[in-house]
């Protein structure tokens, strides 16, 4: 997932690539770590679905502009138990998100609650929305011509 581009071609390519990887790895029932991304004025919030995950197995790291989320789900069965249906993916899951230079990777916060990992990434001051003053006629700066 790329948080630096809004190019629909790139987004569609990434979706198709992720789908192909899931089919090859046997995770055909959807993404192993679905994510929602929300852009607000002062931050970006990423929410990852991680139901049934031990919170102690979750790792969130940032390295050279790449946010990585890793989690593990395991289930053990007793000697007298025999699995006859297994649709829930087990094992280790990783999701990487490429961060824009406009995000503050030094101030990332993460919290896990009710099966959802929320990662908050502040937007740097220079990238925040701001109001631009509009000059009135007669006040036109010499470098601005209408």
MODELLER restraints for C-alpha pairs under 7 A, 6 or more apart:
rsr = mdl.restraints
at = mdl.atoms
rsr.add(forms.Gaussian(group=physical.xy_distance, feature=features.Distance(at['CA:1:A'], at['CA:14:A']), mean=6.96, stdev=0.5))
rsr.add(forms.Gaussian(group=physical.xy_distance, feature=features.Distance(at['CA:1:A'], at['CA:96:A']), mean=6.73, stdev=0.5))
rsr.add(forms.Gaussian(group=physical.xy_distance, feature=features.Distance(at['CA:1:A'], at['CA:97:A']), mean=4.97, stdev=0.5))
rsr.add(forms.Gaussian(group=physical.xy_distance, feature=features.Distance(at['CA:1:A'], at['CA:98:A']), mean=6.49, stdev=0.5))
rsr.add(forms.Gaussian(group=physical.xy_distance, feature=features.Distance(at['CA:2:A'], at['CA:97:A']), mean=5.80, stdev=0.5))
rsr.add(forms.Gaussian(group=physical.xy_distance, feature=features.Distance(at['CA:2:A'], at['CA:98:A']), mean=4.98, stdev=0.5))
rsr.add(forms.Gaussian(group=physical.xy_distance, feature=features.Distance(at['CA:2:A'], at['CA:99:A']), mean=6.97, stdev=0.5))
rsr.add(forms.Gaussian(group=physical.xy_distance, feature=features.Distance(at['CA:3:A'], at['CA:98:A']), mean=5.98, stdev=0.5))
rsr.add(forms.Gaussian(group=physical.xy_distance, feature=features.Distance(at['CA:3:A'], at['CA:99:A']), mean=5.61, stdev=0.5))
rsr.add(forms.Gaussian(group=physical.xy_distance, feature=features.Distance(at['CA:3:A'], at['CA:100:A']), mean=6.05, stdev=0.5))
rsr.add(forms.Gaussian(group=physical.xy_distance, feature=features.Distance(at['CA:4:A'], at['CA:99:A']), mean=6.53, stdev=0.5))
rsr.add(forms.Gaussian(group=physical.xy_distance, feature=features.Distance(at['CA:4:A'], at['CA:100:A']), mean=4.94, stdev=0.5))
rsr.add(forms.Gaussian(group=physical.xy_distance, feature=features.Distance(at['CA:22:A'], at['CA:28:A']), mean=5.42, stdev=0.5))
rsr.add(forms.Gaussian(group=physical.xy_distance, feature=features.Distance(at['CA:32:A'], at['CA:93:A']), mean=6.62, stdev=0.5))
rsr.add(forms.Gaussian(group=physical.xy_distance, feature=features.Distance(at['CA:33:A'], at['CA:48:A']), mean=6.11, stdev=0.5))
rsr.add(forms.Gaussian(group=physical.xy_distance, feature=features.Distance(at['CA:33:A'], at['CA:49:A']), mean=5.78, stdev=0.5))
rsr.add(forms.Gaussian(group=physical.xy_distance, feature=features.Distance(at['CA:33:A'], at['CA:50:A']), mean=6.46, stdev=0.5))
rsr.add(forms.Gaussian(group=physical.xy_distance, feature=features.Distance(at['CA:33:A'], at['CA:95:A']), mean=6.84, stdev=0.5))
rsr.add(forms.Gaussian(group=physical.xy_distance, feature=features.Distance(at['CA:34:A'], at['CA:48:A']), mean=5.70, stdev=0.5))
rsr.add(forms.Gaussian(group=physical.xy_distance, feature=features.Distance(at['CA:34:A'], at['CA:49:A']), mean=5.54, stdev=0.5))
rsr.add(forms.Gaussian(group=physical.xy_distance, feature=features.Distance(at['CA:35:A'], at['CA:46:A']), mean=6.64, stdev=0.5))
rsr.add(forms.Gaussian(group=physical.xy_distance, feature=features.Distance(at['CA:35:A'], at['CA:47:A']), mean=5.40, stdev=0.5))
rsr.add(forms.Gaussian(group=physical.xy_distance, feature=features.Distance(at['CA:35:A'], at['CA:48:A']), mean=4.45, stdev=0.5))
rsr.add(forms.Gaussian(group=physical.xy_distance, feature=features.Distance(at['CA:35:A'], at['CA:49:A']), mean=6.47, stdev=0.5))
rsr.add(forms.Gaussian(group=physical.xy_distance, feature=features.Distance(at['CA:36:A'], at['CA:46:A']), mean=5.69, stdev=0.5))
rsr.add(forms.Gaussian(group=physical.xy_distance, feature=features.Distance(at['CA:36:A'], at['CA:47:A']), mean=5.17, stdev=0.5))
rsr.add(forms.Gaussian(group=physical.xy_distance, feature=features.Distance(at['CA:36:A'], at['CA:48:A']), mean=6.69, stdev=0.5))
rsr.add(forms.Gaussian(group=physical.xy_distance, feature=features.Distance(at['CA:37:A'], at['CA:45:A']), mean=5.79, stdev=0.5))
rsr.add(forms.Gaussian(group=physical.xy_distance, feature=features.Distance(at['CA:37:A'], at['CA:46:A']), mean=4.50, stdev=0.5))
rsr.add(forms.Gaussian(group=physical.xy_distance, feature=features.Distance(at['CA:37:A'], at['CA:47:A']), mean=6.47, stdev=0.5))
rsr.add(forms.Gaussian(group=physical.xy_distance, feature=features.Distance(at['CA:38:A'], at['CA:44:A']), mean=5.65, stdev=0.5))
rsr.add(forms.Gaussian(group=physical.xy_distance, feature=features.Distance(at['CA:38:A'], at['CA:45:A']), mean=5.15, stdev=0.5))
rsr.add(forms.Gaussian(group=physical.xy_distance, feature=features.Distance(at['CA:38:A'], at['CA:46:A']), mean=6.39, stdev=0.5))
rsr.add(forms.Gaussian(group=physical.xy_distance, feature=features.Distance(at['CA:39:A'], at['CA:45:A']), mean=6.56, stdev=0.5))
rsr.add(forms.Gaussian(group=physical.xy_distance, feature=features.Distance(at['CA:41:A'], at['CA:128:A']), mean=6.20, stdev=0.5))
rsr.add(forms.Gaussian(group=physical.xy_distance, feature=features.Distance(at['CA:41:A'], at['CA:129:A']), mean=6.52, stdev=0.5))
rsr.add(forms.Gaussian(group=physical.xy_distance, feature=features.Distance(at['CA:42:A'], at['CA:122:A']), mean=5.98, stdev=0.5))
rsr.add(forms.Gaussian(group=physical.xy_distance, feature=features.Distance(at['CA:42:A'], at['CA:123:A']), mean=5.35, stdev=0.5))
rsr.add(forms.Gaussian(group=physical.xy_distance, feature=features.Distance(at['CA:42:A'], at['CA:128:A']), mean=6.40, stdev=0.5))
rsr.add(forms.Gaussian(group=physical.xy_distance, feature=features.Distance(at['CA:43:A'], at['CA:120:A']), mean=6.70, stdev=0.5))
rsr.add(forms.Gaussian(group=physical.xy_distance, feature=features.Distance(at['CA:43:A'], at['CA:121:A']), mean=5.49, stdev=0.5))
rsr.add(forms.Gaussian(group=physical.xy_distance, feature=features.Distance(at['CA:43:A'], at['CA:122:A']), mean=4.07, stdev=0.5))
rsr.add(forms.Gaussian(group=physical.xy_distance, feature=features.Distance(at['CA:43:A'], at['CA:123:A']), mean=4.77, stdev=0.5))
rsr.add(forms.Gaussian(group=physical.xy_distance, feature=features.Distance(at['CA:44:A'], at['CA:120:A']), mean=5.85, stdev=0.5))
rsr.add(forms.Gaussian(group=physical.xy_distance, feature=features.Distance(at['CA:44:A'], at['CA:121:A']), mean=5.15, stdev=0.5))
rsr.add(forms.Gaussian(group=physical.xy_distance, feature=features.Distance(at['CA:44:A'], at['CA:122:A']), mean=6.27, stdev=0.5))
rsr.add(forms.Gaussian(group=physical.xy_distance, feature=features.Distance(at['CA:44:A'], at['CA:123:A']), mean=6.93, stdev=0.5))
rsr.add(forms.Gaussian(group=physical.xy_distance, feature=features.Distance(at['CA:45:A'], at['CA:118:A']), mean=6.69, stdev=0.5))
rsr.add(forms.Gaussian(group=physical.xy_distance, feature=features.Distance(at['CA:45:A'], at['CA:119:A']), mean=5.61, stdev=0.5))
rsr.add(forms.Gaussian(group=physical.xy_distance, feature=features.Distance(at['CA:45:A'], at['CA:120:A']), mean=4.54, stdev=0.5))
rsr.add(forms.Gaussian(group=physical.xy_distance, feature=features.Distance(at['CA:45:A'], at['CA:121:A']), mean=6.29, stdev=0.5))
rsr.add(forms.Gaussian(group=physical.xy_distance, feature=features.Distance(at['CA:46:A'], at['CA:118:A']), mean=5.69, stdev=0.5))
rsr.add(forms.Gaussian(group=physical.xy_distance, feature=features.Distance(at['CA:46:A'], at['CA:119:A']), mean=5.11, stdev=0.5))
rsr.add(forms.Gaussian(group=physical.xy_distance, feature=features.Distance(at['CA:46:A'], at['CA:120:A']), mean=6.54, stdev=0.5))
rsr.add(forms.Gaussian(group=physical.xy_distance, feature=features.Distance(at['CA:47:A'], at['CA:116:A']), mean=6.41, stdev=0.5))
rsr.add(forms.Gaussian(group=physical.xy_distance, feature=features.Distance(at['CA:47:A'], at['CA:117:A']), mean=5.59, stdev=0.5))
rsr.add(forms.Gaussian(group=physical.xy_distance, feature=features.Distance(at['CA:47:A'], at['CA:118:A']), mean=4.49, stdev=0.5))
rsr.add(forms.Gaussian(group=physical.xy_distance, feature=features.Distance(at['CA:47:A'], at['CA:119:A']), mean=6.40, stdev=0.5))
rsr.add(forms.Gaussian(group=physical.xy_distance, feature=features.Distance(at['CA:48:A'], at['CA:116:A']), mean=5.60, stdev=0.5))
rsr.add(forms.Gaussian(group=physical.xy_distance, feature=features.Distance(at['CA:48:A'], at['CA:117:A']), mean=5.07, stdev=0.5))
rsr.add(forms.Gaussian(group=physical.xy_distance, feature=features.Distance(at['CA:48:A'], at['CA:118:A']), mean=6.49, stdev=0.5))
rsr.add(forms.Gaussian(group=physical.xy_distance, feature=features.Distance(at['CA:49:A'], at['CA:115:A']), mean=6.18, stdev=0.5))
rsr.add(forms.Gaussian(group=physical.xy_distance, feature=features.Distance(at['CA:49:A'], at['CA:116:A']), mean=4.84, stdev=0.5))
rsr.add(forms.Gaussian(group=physical.xy_distance, feature=features.Distance(at['CA:49:A'], at['CA:117:A']), mean=6.58, stdev=0.5))
rsr.add(forms.Gaussian(group=physical.xy_distance, feature=features.Distance(at['CA:50:A'], at['CA:115:A']), mean=5.01, stdev=0.5))
rsr.add(forms.Gaussian(group=physical.xy_distance, feature=features.Distance(at['CA:50:A'], at['CA:116:A']), mean=5.57, stdev=0.5))
rsr.add(forms.Gaussian(group=physical.xy_distance, feature=features.Distance(at['CA:50:A'], at['CA:117:A']), mean=6.78, stdev=0.5))
rsr.add(forms.Gaussian(group=physical.xy_distance, feature=features.Distance(at['CA:51:A'], at['CA:115:A']), mean=4.20, stdev=0.5))
rsr.add(forms.Gaussian(group=physical.xy_distance, feature=features.Distance(at['CA:51:A'], at['CA:116:A']), mean=6.94, stdev=0.5))
rsr.add(forms.Gaussian(group=physical.xy_distance, feature=features.Distance(at['CA:52:A'], at['CA:73:A']), mean=6.89, stdev=0.5))
rsr.add(forms.Gaussian(group=physical.xy_distance, feature=features.Distance(at['CA:52:A'], at['CA:115:A']), mean=6.53, stdev=0.5))
rsr.add(forms.Gaussian(group=physical.xy_distance, feature=features.Distance(at['CA:53:A'], at['CA:71:A']), mean=7.00, stdev=0.5))
rsr.add(forms.Gaussian(group=physical.xy_distance, feature=features.Distance(at['CA:53:A'], at['CA:72:A']), mean=6.38, stdev=0.5))
rsr.add(forms.Gaussian(group=physical.xy_distance, feature=features.Distance(at['CA:53:A'], at['CA:73:A']), mean=5.29, stdev=0.5))
rsr.add(forms.Gaussian(group=physical.xy_distance, feature=features.Distance(at['CA:54:A'], at['CA:73:A']), mean=6.97, stdev=0.5))
rsr.add(forms.Gaussian(group=physical.xy_distance, feature=features.Distance(at['CA:55:A'], at['CA:112:A']), mean=6.93, stdev=0.5))
rsr.add(forms.Gaussian(group=physical.xy_distance, feature=features.Distance(at['CA:57:A'], at['CA:71:A']), mean=5.34, stdev=0.5))
rsr.add(forms.Gaussian(group=physical.xy_distance, feature=features.Distance(at['CA:57:A'], at['CA:72:A']), mean=5.63, stdev=0.5))
rsr.add(forms.Gaussian(group=physical.xy_distance, feature=features.Distance(at['CA:58:A'], at['CA:70:A']), mean=5.68, stdev=0.5))
rsr.add(forms.Gaussian(group=physical.xy_distance, feature=features.Distance(at['CA:58:A'], at['CA:71:A']), mean=4.40, stdev=0.5))
rsr.add(forms.Gaussian(group=physical.xy_distance, feature=features.Distance(at['CA:59:A'], at['CA:69:A']), mean=5.74, stdev=0.5))
rsr.add(forms.Gaussian(group=physical.xy_distance, feature=features.Distance(at['CA:59:A'], at['CA:70:A']), mean=5.13, stdev=0.5))
rsr.add(forms.Gaussian(group=physical.xy_distance, feature=features.Distance(at['CA:59:A'], at['CA:71:A']), mean=6.40, stdev=0.5))
rsr.add(forms.Gaussian(group=physical.xy_distance, feature=features.Distance(at['CA:60:A'], at['CA:68:A']), mean=5.71, stdev=0.5))
rsr.add(forms.Gaussian(group=physical.xy_distance, feature=features.Distance(at['CA:60:A'], at['CA:69:A']), mean=4.66, stdev=0.5))
rsr.add(forms.Gaussian(group=physical.xy_distance, feature=features.Distance(at['CA:60:A'], at['CA:70:A']), mean=6.57, stdev=0.5))
rsr.add(forms.Gaussian(group=physical.xy_distance, feature=features.Distance(at['CA:61:A'], at['CA:67:A']), mean=5.76, stdev=0.5))
rsr.add(forms.Gaussian(group=physical.xy_distance, feature=features.Distance(at['CA:61:A'], at['CA:68:A']), mean=5.24, stdev=0.5))
rsr.add(forms.Gaussian(group=physical.xy_distance, feature=features.Distance(at['CA:61:A'], at['CA:69:A']), mean=6.66, stdev=0.5))
rsr.add(forms.Gaussian(group=physical.xy_distance, feature=features.Distance(at['CA:62:A'], at['CA:68:A']), mean=6.26, stdev=0.5))
rsr.add(forms.Gaussian(group=physical.xy_distance, feature=features.Distance(at['CA:65:A'], at['CA:98:A']), mean=6.04, stdev=0.5))
rsr.add(forms.Gaussian(group=physical.xy_distance, feature=features.Distance(at['CA:65:A'], at['CA:99:A']), mean=5.20, stdev=0.5))
rsr.add(forms.Gaussian(group=physical.xy_distance, feature=features.Distance(at['CA:66:A'], at['CA:96:A']), mean=6.53, stdev=0.5))
rsr.add(forms.Gaussian(group=physical.xy_distance, feature=features.Distance(at['CA:66:A'], at['CA:97:A']), mean=5.72, stdev=0.5))
rsr.add(forms.Gaussian(group=physical.xy_distance, feature=features.Distance(at['CA:66:A'], at['CA:98:A']), mean=4.61, stdev=0.5))
rsr.add(forms.Gaussian(group=physical.xy_distance, feature=features.Distance(at['CA:66:A'], at['CA:99:A']), mean=5.78, stdev=0.5))
rsr.add(forms.Gaussian(group=physical.xy_distance, feature=features.Distance(at['CA:67:A'], at['CA:96:A']), mean=5.61, stdev=0.5))
rsr.add(forms.Gaussian(group=physical.xy_distance, feature=features.Distance(at['CA:67:A'], at['CA:97:A']), mean=5.13, stdev=0.5))
rsr.add(forms.Gaussian(group=physical.xy_distance, feature=features.Distance(at['CA:67:A'], at['CA:98:A']), mean=6.32, stdev=0.5))
rsr.add(forms.Gaussian(group=physical.xy_distance, feature=features.Distance(at['CA:67:A'], at['CA:99:A']), mean=6.83, stdev=0.5))
rsr.add(forms.Gaussian(group=physical.xy_distance, feature=features.Distance(at['CA:68:A'], at['CA:94:A']), mean=6.86, stdev=0.5))
rsr.add(forms.Gaussian(group=physical.xy_distance, feature=features.Distance(at['CA:68:A'], at['CA:95:A']), mean=5.74, stdev=0.5))
rsr.add(forms.Gaussian(group=physical.xy_distance, feature=features.Distance(at['CA:68:A'], at['CA:96:A']), mean=4.48, stdev=0.5))
rsr.add(forms.Gaussian(group=physical.xy_distance, feature=features.Distance(at['CA:68:A'], at['CA:97:A']), mean=6.51, stdev=0.5))
rsr.add(forms.Gaussian(group=physical.xy_distance, feature=features.Distance(at['CA:69:A'], at['CA:94:A']), mean=5.54, stdev=0.5))
rsr.add(forms.Gaussian(group=physical.xy_distance, feature=features.Distance(at['CA:69:A'], at['CA:95:A']), mean=5.25, stdev=0.5))
rsr.add(forms.Gaussian(group=physical.xy_distance, feature=features.Distance(at['CA:69:A'], at['CA:96:A']), mean=6.45, stdev=0.5))
rsr.add(forms.Gaussian(group=physical.xy_distance, feature=features.Distance(at['CA:70:A'], at['CA:93:A']), mean=5.52, stdev=0.5))
rsr.add(forms.Gaussian(group=physical.xy_distance, feature=features.Distance(at['CA:70:A'], at['CA:94:A']), mean=4.36, stdev=0.5))
rsr.add(forms.Gaussian(group=physical.xy_distance, feature=features.Distance(at['CA:70:A'], at['CA:95:A']), mean=6.60, stdev=0.5))
rsr.add(forms.Gaussian(group=physical.xy_distance, feature=features.Distance(at['CA:71:A'], at['CA:92:A']), mean=5.77, stdev=0.5))
rsr.add(forms.Gaussian(group=physical.xy_distance, feature=features.Distance(at['CA:71:A'], at['CA:93:A']), mean=5.32, stdev=0.5))
rsr.add(forms.Gaussian(group=physical.xy_distance, feature=features.Distance(at['CA:71:A'], at['CA:94:A']), mean=6.63, stdev=0.5))
rsr.add(forms.Gaussian(group=physical.xy_distance, feature=features.Distance(at['CA:72:A'], at['CA:91:A']), mean=5.47, stdev=0.5))
rsr.add(forms.Gaussian(group=physical.xy_distance, feature=features.Distance(at['CA:72:A'], at['CA:92:A']), mean=4.32, stdev=0.5))
rsr.add(forms.Gaussian(group=physical.xy_distance, feature=features.Distance(at['CA:72:A'], at['CA:93:A']), mean=6.12, stdev=0.5))
rsr.add(forms.Gaussian(group=physical.xy_distance, feature=features.Distance(at['CA:73:A'], at['CA:90:A']), mean=5.18, stdev=0.5))
rsr.add(forms.Gaussian(group=physical.xy_distance, feature=features.Distance(at['CA:73:A'], at['CA:91:A']), mean=5.26, stdev=0.5))
rsr.add(forms.Gaussian(group=physical.xy_distance, feature=features.Distance(at['CA:73:A'], at['CA:92:A']), mean=6.52, stdev=0.5))
rsr.add(forms.Gaussian(group=physical.xy_distance, feature=features.Distance(at['CA:74:A'], at['CA:90:A']), mean=5.55, stdev=0.5))
rsr.add(forms.Gaussian(group=physical.xy_distance, feature=features.Distance(at['CA:74:A'], at['CA:91:A']), mean=5.91, stdev=0.5))
rsr.add(forms.Gaussian(group=physical.xy_distance, feature=features.Distance(at['CA:102:A'], at['CA:123:A']), mean=5.99, stdev=0.5))
rsr.add(forms.Gaussian(group=physical.xy_distance, feature=features.Distance(at['CA:102:A'], at['CA:124:A']), mean=5.49, stdev=0.5))
rsr.add(forms.Gaussian(group=physical.xy_distance, feature=features.Distance(at['CA:102:A'], at['CA:127:A']), mean=5.67, stdev=0.5))
rsr.add(forms.Gaussian(group=physical.xy_distance, feature=features.Distance(at['CA:103:A'], at['CA:121:A']), mean=6.46, stdev=0.5))
rsr.add(forms.Gaussian(group=physical.xy_distance, feature=features.Distance(at['CA:103:A'], at['CA:122:A']), mean=5.91, stdev=0.5))
rsr.add(forms.Gaussian(group=physical.xy_distance, feature=features.Distance(at['CA:103:A'], at['CA:123:A']), mean=4.51, stdev=0.5))
rsr.add(forms.Gaussian(group=physical.xy_distance, feature=features.Distance(at['CA:103:A'], at['CA:124:A']), mean=5.44, stdev=0.5))
rsr.add(forms.Gaussian(group=physical.xy_distance, feature=features.Distance(at['CA:104:A'], at['CA:121:A']), mean=6.36, stdev=0.5))
rsr.add(forms.Gaussian(group=physical.xy_distance, feature=features.Distance(at['CA:104:A'], at['CA:122:A']), mean=5.43, stdev=0.5))
rsr.add(forms.Gaussian(group=physical.xy_distance, feature=features.Distance(at['CA:104:A'], at['CA:123:A']), mean=5.85, stdev=0.5))
rsr.add(forms.Gaussian(group=physical.xy_distance, feature=features.Distance(at['CA:104:A'], at['CA:124:A']), mean=5.63, stdev=0.5))
rsr.add(forms.Gaussian(group=physical.xy_distance, feature=features.Distance(at['CA:105:A'], at['CA:121:A']), mean=6.81, stdev=0.5))
rsr.add(forms.Gaussian(group=physical.xy_distance, feature=features.Distance(at['CA:107:A'], at['CA:121:A']), mean=6.72, stdev=0.5))
rsr.add(forms.Gaussian(group=physical.xy_distance, feature=features.Distance(at['CA:107:A'], at['CA:122:A']), mean=6.67, stdev=0.5))
rsr.add(forms.Gaussian(group=physical.xy_distance, feature=features.Distance(at['CA:108:A'], at['CA:119:A']), mean=7.00, stdev=0.5))
rsr.add(forms.Gaussian(group=physical.xy_distance, feature=features.Distance(at['CA:108:A'], at['CA:120:A']), mean=5.73, stdev=0.5))
rsr.add(forms.Gaussian(group=physical.xy_distance, feature=features.Distance(at['CA:108:A'], at['CA:121:A']), mean=4.78, stdev=0.5))
rsr.add(forms.Gaussian(group=physical.xy_distance, feature=features.Distance(at['CA:108:A'], at['CA:122:A']), mean=6.87, stdev=0.5))
rsr.add(forms.Gaussian(group=physical.xy_distance, feature=features.Distance(at['CA:109:A'], at['CA:119:A']), mean=5.70, stdev=0.5))
rsr.add(forms.Gaussian(group=physical.xy_distance, feature=features.Distance(at['CA:109:A'], at['CA:120:A']), mean=5.18, stdev=0.5))
rsr.add(forms.Gaussian(group=physical.xy_distance, feature=features.Distance(at['CA:109:A'], at['CA:121:A']), mean=6.74, stdev=0.5))
rsr.add(forms.Gaussian(group=physical.xy_distance, feature=features.Distance(at['CA:110:A'], at['CA:117:A']), mean=6.94, stdev=0.5))
rsr.add(forms.Gaussian(group=physical.xy_distance, feature=features.Distance(at['CA:110:A'], at['CA:118:A']), mean=5.59, stdev=0.5))
rsr.add(forms.Gaussian(group=physical.xy_distance, feature=features.Distance(at['CA:110:A'], at['CA:119:A']), mean=4.33, stdev=0.5))
rsr.add(forms.Gaussian(group=physical.xy_distance, feature=features.Distance(at['CA:110:A'], at['CA:120:A']), mean=6.26, stdev=0.5))
rsr.add(forms.Gaussian(group=physical.xy_distance, feature=features.Distance(at['CA:111:A'], at['CA:117:A']), mean=5.71, stdev=0.5))
rsr.add(forms.Gaussian(group=physical.xy_distance, feature=features.Distance(at['CA:111:A'], at['CA:118:A']), mean=5.35, stdev=0.5))
rsr.add(forms.Gaussian(group=physical.xy_distance, feature=features.Distance(at['CA:111:A'], at['CA:119:A']), mean=6.63, stdev=0.5))
rsr.add(forms.Gaussian(group=physical.xy_distance, feature=features.Distance(at['CA:112:A'], at['CA:118:A']), mean=6.28, stdev=0.5))
